[in-house]
Amino acid sequence: MQLPDHFRKMAANNLWSNHRLHRAVLALKPGEFEAERVGFFPSIAKTLNHILAVDLYYLDALEEGGIGPAAFHDFVPFDSPAALADAQRAQDERLMAFCSALRQEDMARRVITDRGNAGKFPERIDALLAHLFLHQVHHRGQVHAMLAGTSVAPPQLDEFFLDFDMPRRKAEMERLRLAP
């Protein structure tokens, strides 16, 4: 498998995992979304908003959009789980579109990450994407653990499009317009 194909699969899995996680969050009882919990960002709301803000920052860098750190620093957190889920879905689809256009020669190309006062750093596209997906998995895991202390059971998130799992996810994949 070529690296661009791997990143396309990671982007699809990212959309699917975020969909599952946000669907669970939408089922929380009032107050559970913003309730203080144990975690690096001490609530489900703060953690999910952090994921989205970082996605905005890195995808802007990957697309060479020029927004820079404002994509993260000017981010206005969502108070509504539904609005946050919609915004994350839009971002996930944007990431999928970016990854769909990747070619092997893009992997070593460098884009500028503007770190504000720390400076501007050229980073390889393959390294930025690997970092972005790792960041997503890391913080989704924290939300997953936080859900264990709520009225909603944490959803299955550790699958990766294996043939064995297809019968259990077929309808979901079709609904999300993700190829099996």
C-alpha positions, -999 to 999 in steps of 0.1 A, spaced: 0 0 0 13 34 -9 13 61 19 -13 83 2 -37 53 2 -29 47 39 -38 83 47 -70 81 27 -80 51 49 -70 69 80 -91 99 70 -121 76 64 -115 58 97 -112 92 114 -146 103 101 -162 70 111 -147 70 146 -157 106 152 -192 99 139 -195 70 164 -181 90 193 -203 121 186 -234 99 182 -227 86 217 -221 121 230 -255 133 215 -272 107 237 -258 121 270 -281 134 297 -282 171 302 -251 183 321 -230 153 312 -213 169 281 -199 198 301 -194 180 335 -159 181 350 -141 148 346 -106 134 348 -87 141 317 -61 164 302 -90 186 292 -114 181 321 -147 175 303 -160 158 272 -169 192 258 -134 207 262 -117 176 248 -139 174 217 -135 211 211 -98 208 214 -98 180 188 -116 202 164 -95 233 170 -63 213 164 -78 198 133 -85 233 120 -50 244 127 -32 215 110 -55 212 80 -50 250 74 -13 243 74 -16 213 51 -38 233 26 -15 263 29 -45 284 39 -25 311 57 -46 313 88 -18 300 110 -22 300 147 -54 320 145 -71 288 134 -65 275 169 -63 306 190 -94 323 176 -114 291 178 -148 296 196 -157 264 215 -191 249 209 -215 246 238 -239 224 219 -230 187 213 -250 188 180 -233 219 166 -199 204 176 -207 171 159 -217 190 127 -186 211 127 -164 180 133 -181 161 105 -175 190 81 -138 191 92 -135 153 88 -149 156 52 -125 184 45 -96 161 57 -109 133 35 -110 156 5 -74 166 12 -62 131 16 -81 119 -15 -61 144 -36 -27 132 -22 -1 117 -45 31 98 -35 52 128 -45 33 150 -20 45 130 10 79 147 12 67 181 3 70 206 31 44 231 42 48 258 68 34 254 102 32 289 118 39 285 155 34 322 163 62 335 185 81 303 182 85 308 145 75 292 112 86 256 106 85 237 73 71 202 80 66 172 57 30 165 47 34 128 57 47 138 92 19 163 97 -8 138 87 7 111 110 7 136 138 -29 148 132 -42 112 132 -23 103 163 -37 134 180 -72 124 170 -68 88 183 -52 100 216 -79 125 225 -108 103 213 -95 77 237 -98 102 265 -134 110 256 -140 73 253 -128 68 289 -148 98 301 -180 83 286 -175 53 309 -185 76 338 -218 87 321 -252 73 312 -239 63 278 -217 33 271 -185 42 251 -188 31 215 -166 6 197 -137 26 183 -108 2 178 -118 -13 145 -101 -5 113 -122 -17 83 -112 -53 86 -133 -77 65 -142 -96 97 -160 -65 110 -179 -56 78 -212 -71 87 -214 -50 119 -206 -17 102 -221 -21 67 -251 1 73 -230 28 91 -205 28 62 -232 32 36 -249 60 57 -215 79 59 -208 72 21 -176 54 30 -166 26 6 -162 -8 23 
